Amino acid sequence: MEINAGEYYLRAFRRDDRINDVPAIVEAFADEDTRRFLPRMGLHNEAAAEIFVDYLTAGWTYEQRVSWAVCDATTAEVLAGVVLRDLDLQMGVCEVTCWTQPAHRGRGVLTTALSSTLAFAFGGLGVHRVAYRHATSNKASQRIAEKCGFTLEGRLRGETIVDDQREDMMLWSRLATDPAPEQLR
C-alpha cells in the first residue's frame, strides 16, 4: 500500500533486487539521537536492518503491523520511517513508532507523513485509536504529536531509559473521531 503525501510518498520498506532500504535504516539508527530515543530497536548493522525489513514485511502479511518508508517524491531517497505496530484490527487500535533521517529533521517530513498515515489508518484500516509514546526529553516527538492532533493522556513513570537513566514516557492518542489539526507546521 503506497500513500501519496504531496512532496513525499510512502511505500513499504524493501530489500530486493530493485530497492534496498537497509543502508538507509542503518544510517538512521547510527545517529546518536535515534539510538537515544529508540534503543530497543537495536539496528546497529546491516544484518539487523535486513531482519528488521523482513519483520516489517511480515507484519503486513499477518496484519500485525503496517509500515512505510517515507521517500522524496523526486529522488526516492528514504527520509523517514513510520510503523503502526501492535495493530489489532478487531479492536481498532495500534501504536505508532516513527523516525526521521538526521539530515531531514526539522523540515516537516514526519509531520506530513504521519498525518497521511493516520488518515489511512482511520479511513483505510478502520482503526479507531492510535497511541503515540515518547521520552519526556524528546521535544521533537512532542512537537510531532501536537502538530498531528494527538491528545496528551498521561505520563508513564520510569517507562524507558535515556542516557543510562530511567525516564518517563509521555502517552498521547488520536481517535478517528478527533478533529483533524487545522494546520501542519
Stockholm file with secondary structure:
# STOCKHOLM 1.0

chainA/1-185         MEINAGEYYLRAFRRDDRINDVPAIVEAFADEDTRRFLPRMGLHNEAAAEIFVDYLTAGWTYEQRVSWAVCDATTAEVLAGVVLRDLDLQMGVCEVTCWTQPAHRGRGVLTTALSSTLAFAFGGLGVHRVAYRHATSNKASQRIAEKCGFTLEGRLRGETIVDDQREDMMLWSRLATDPAPEQLR
#=GR chainA/1-185 SS CCEEETTEEEECCCBSSSCBCHHHHHHHHHSHHHHHHCGGGCCCSHHHHHHHHHHHHHHHHHTSCEEEEEEETTTCCEEEEEEEEEEETTTTEEEEEEEECGGGTTSSHHHHHHHHHHHHHHHTSCCCEEEEEEETTCHHHHHHHHHTTCEEEEEEEEEEEETTEEEEEEEEEEETTSCCCSCCC
#=GC SS_cons         CCEEETTEEEECCCBSSSCBCHHHHHHHHHSHHHHHHCGGGCCCSHHHHHHHHHHHHHHHHHTSCEEEEEEETTTCCEEEEEEEEEEETTTTEEEEEEEECGGGTTSSHHHHHHHHHHHHHHHTSCCCEEEEEEETTCHHHHHHHHHTTCEEEEEEEEEEEETTEEEEEEEEEEETTSCCCSCCC
//
